[in-house]
């Protein structure tokens, strides 16, 4: 009888004394790597619960600063107003990526050199060029696909193309919330243009080259890593200086050989 009475107490002591929960929010680009990484980590540490939600890079930074998330995901550099609030916030680079300008196979086959100039892309997204024929493509109306304004991918794209991350452009653009929606829309259309993370292209969706100041750039691994491709960027995890040991252990896993292998499988470039 005494043994039976002690059993519940022993089972209780075998459980963690407090819940080990990691709430993560932010960039959907980083999220594409974070989700499979979290699954792999939890197979080794089932006592840790990891909740992941998107919302964009801006939301990731704000969630950490406001205490609504333990870790934030960012796919761009912080803006000045964000930096002013980020005292006590640490940024950990977990990978490299680039923003690729993407079109469907039908448009890609018709574009001379499979490339556009920076000025062409700017004119298209301002609504000044409305037909692919004007830039050497097929005689079809151009559909511009845009992302919500707090997207880190959008920030990098607009900052380069229009030299202002907050610039206004074509009001009839189709606006999507996620990279997955962007990929689907461009892929099924024979007239759309969009922008996606470097790893988000396949045989039905093509990254085009960018001509800028007489030089032609393609988003390949070598040029992304050395920063010569103009839309290269780093992928970050943010956290406050004081976080639980289990959160630091998860970040260490992201940077480990296994974590970086998962990052590479997600289409991004490892930091090591």
C-alpha positions in Angstrom: 0.0 0.0 0.0 2.8 2.4 0.9 4.4 1.7 -2.5 1.2 2.6 -4.3 0.8 5.8 -2.3 4.3 6.9 -3.3 3.9 6.2 -7.0 1.9 9.3 -7.8 4.4 11.4 -6.0 7.3 9.9 -7.8 5.5 10.4 -11.2 5.0 14.1 -10.2 8.6 14.6 -9.4 9.6 13.1 -12.8 7.8 15.9 -14.6 9.3 19.3 -15.2 8.8 21.7 -12.3 7.6 24.4 -14.8 6.3 24.5 -18.3 9.0 24.8 -20.9 7.3 26.8 -23.7 8.9 28.8 -26.5 6.6 31.2 -28.3 8.1 32.3 -31.6 6.7 35.0 -34.0 7.7 37.0 -37.1 9.0 36.4 -40.6 7.3 33.8 -42.7 10.6 33.4 -44.5 12.4 32.3 -41.4 9.3 30.4 -40.4 9.8 28.0 -43.4 13.0 26.9 -41.7 11.9 27.3 -38.1 8.9 24.8 -38.3 10.9 21.7 -39.4 13.7 22.7 -37.0 11.3 22.9 -34.1 9.9 19.5 -35.0 13.4 17.9 -35.1 14.3 19.6 -31.8 11.1 18.4 -30.1 11.8 14.8 -31.1 14.9 15.1 -28.9 13.3 17.3 -26.2 9.6 16.4 -26.0 9.3 18.3 -22.7 9.7 21.6 -24.6 6.6 23.1 -26.4 7.3 25.3 -29.3 4.6 27.6 -30.7 5.3 29.3 -34.0 3.3 32.0 -35.8 4.0 34.4 -38.7 3.0 38.0 -39.0 6.2 39.4 -40.7 9.5 40.7 -39.5 8.1 43.8 -37.9 5.7 41.8 -35.9 8.6 39.5 -34.8 10.6 42.4 -33.4 7.6 44.0 -31.8 6.5 40.7 -30.2 9.9 40.2 -28.5 10.1 43.8 -27.3 6.5 43.7 -25.9 6.9 40.3 -24.3 4.4 38.6 -26.5 7.0 36.1 -27.9 10.2 34.7 -26.4 11.9 34.6 -29.9 11.3 36.7 -32.9 12.1 36.0 -36.5 13.4 38.7 -38.9 14.4 38.5 -42.6 15.7 42.1 -42.8 17.8 44.6 -40.9 15.9 46.5 -38.2 14.8 50.0 -39.1 15.9 53.0 -37.0 12.7 53.2 -34.9 13.0 49.5 -34.1 16.7 49.9 -33.2 15.8 52.7 -30.8 13.6 50.2 -28.9 15.9 47.2 -29.1 18.0 47.9 -26.0 18.6 44.5 -24.4 17.6 42.6 -27.5 20.1 40.3 -29.1 20.1 39.3 -32.8 21.5 35.9 -33.8 22.2 35.3 -37.5 21.0 31.8 -38.4 21.3 31.9 -42.2 21.5 33.8 -45.4 18.9 34.4 -48.1 18.1 36.6 -51.0 14.9 38.1 -52.4 14.4 36.8 -56.0 12.2 38.5 -58.6 10.0 35.7 -59.9 7.9 35.0 -62.9 6.1 31.9 -64.3 7.6 29.7 -67.0 5.5 31.4 -69.7 6.9 34.8 -69.0 10.4 33.6 -68.3 10.8 31.9 -71.7 10.0 35.2 -73.5 12.2 37.6 -71.5 15.4 38.5 -73.3 18.3 37.1 -71.3 15.8 36.0 -68.6 16.4 39.3 -66.9 15.0 42.8 -66.3 16.7 46.0 -65.4 16.2 47.5 -61.9 14.4 50.4 -63.7 12.1 48.0 -65.5 11.0 46.3 -62.3 10.5 49.7 -60.6 8.3 50.9 -63.6 6.3 47.7 -63.4 5.6 48.0 -59.7 4.8 51.7 -60.0 2.2 50.9 -62.6 4.0 52.8 -65.4 4.5 49.6 -67.5 1.4 47.5 -67.9 2.2 45.0 -70.6 5.1 42.5 -70.8 5.7 43.4 -74.4 7.1 46.8 -73.3 10.1 45.0 -71.7 10.5 42.4 -74.3 8.1 39.8 -73.0 4.8 38.4 -74.4 1.8 40.6 -75.3 0.1 40.2 -72.0 -1.1 42.5 -69.3 1.2 42.4 -66.2 -0.2 41.4 -62.9 1.9 42.7 -60.0 1.8 40.6 -56.8 2.7 42.4 -53.6 3.0 41.4 -49.9 1.6 42.9 -46.8 3.6 45.9 -45.6 5.1 44.4 -42.5 6.8 41.6 -44.5 10.6 41.5 -44.3 10.8 40.2 -47.9 8.8 43.1 -49.1 10.9 45.6 -47.2 14.1 44.3 -48.8 12.5 44.3 -52.3 11.0 47.7 -52.2 14.1 49.3 -50.5 16.2 48.1 -53.4 13.8 48.6 -56.4 12.4 52.0 -55.3 15.1 53.1 -52.9 12.5 53.6 -50.2 10.9 50.7 -48.2 7.8 52.8 -47.7 7.3 54.0 -51.3 3.8 53.9 -52.9 3.3 51.9 -56.0 0.6 50.3 -58.3 -2.7 50.4 -56.5 -4.1 47.4 -58.4 -1.4 45.0 -57.2 -2.7 41.7 -55.7 -1.7 41.6 -52.1 -0.9 38.4 -50.3 -0.1 37.5 -46.7 2.5 34.7 -47.2 5.3 33.5 -49.4 3.1 30.4 -50.2 0.3 32.5 -51.6 2.8 34.5 -53.6 4.3 31.3 -55.0 0.9 29.9 -56.0 -0.4 33.0 -57.6 2.7 33.6 -59.8 3.0 29.9 -60.7 -0.5 29.5 -62.0 -0.5 32.8 -63.9 1.0 33.4 -67.3 1.3 37.1 -66.7 2.3 37.7 -63.0 5.5 39.0 -61.4 6.3 38.7 -57.7 9.2 38.4 -55.2 10.1 35.4 -53.0 12.9 34.1 -50.9 15.8 32.6 -52.8 14.7 29.1 -52.0 11.1 29.6 -53.1 11.7 28.8 -56.8 11.2 25.6 -58.8 10.8 24.4 -62.4 7.4 26.2 -62.6 8.6 29.4 -61.0 11.7 31.2 -62.2 14.0 33.7 -60.6 15.1 36.3 -63.2 18.3 38.2 -63.3 18.6 41.9 -62.5 20.5 44.4 -64.6 21.9 47.3 -62.5 24.5 49.9 -63.5 25.7 47.8 -66.4 26.0 44.6 -64.4 23.8 41.5 -64.5 23.1 39.8 -61.2 21.5 36.4 -60.7 20.4 35.1 -57.2 22.9 32.2 -57.0 24.5 30.8 -53.8 27.9 32.4 -54.3 26.6 35.9 -55.0 24.1 35.7 -52.1 26.8 34.6 -49.6 29.3 37.2 -50.6 26.7 39.9 -50.7 27.2 40.9 -54.3 23.7 40.1 -55.3 21.9 43.3 -54.4 18.9 41.6 -52.7 21.0 39.5 -50.4 20.0 39.5 -46.7 20.6 37.8 -43.3 18.0 35.7 -41.4 17.8 36.5 -37.7 16.4 35.1 -34.4 15.8 37.8 -31.8 15.6 37.4 -28.1 15.9 39.4 -24.9 19.3 38.9 -23.1 17.6 37.0 -20.2 15.9 33.9 -21.6 15.5 30.4 -20.1 18.3 27.9 -20.7 16.0 25.7 -22.8 15.5 28.7 -25.2 19.2 29.2 -25.5 19.6 25.4 -26.1 17.1 25.6 -29.0 19.0 28.5 -30.6 22.2 26.5 -30.3 20.4 23.7 -32.1 19.5 26.1 -34.9 23.2 26.8 -35.3 24.3 23.2 -35.0 25.3 21.0 -37.9 21.9 19.4 -37.8 20.0 22.7 -37.6 22.0 24.2 -40.4 21.3 21.1 -42.5 17.6 21.7 -42.0 18.1 25.4 -43.0 19.8 24.3 -46.2 17.0 21.8 -47.0 14.6 24.7 -46.6 16.4 26.5 -49.5 18.6 28.9 -47.5 22.3 29.2 -47.0 24.0 28.2 -43.7 26.1 30.5 -41.7 28.7 27.8 -41.2 
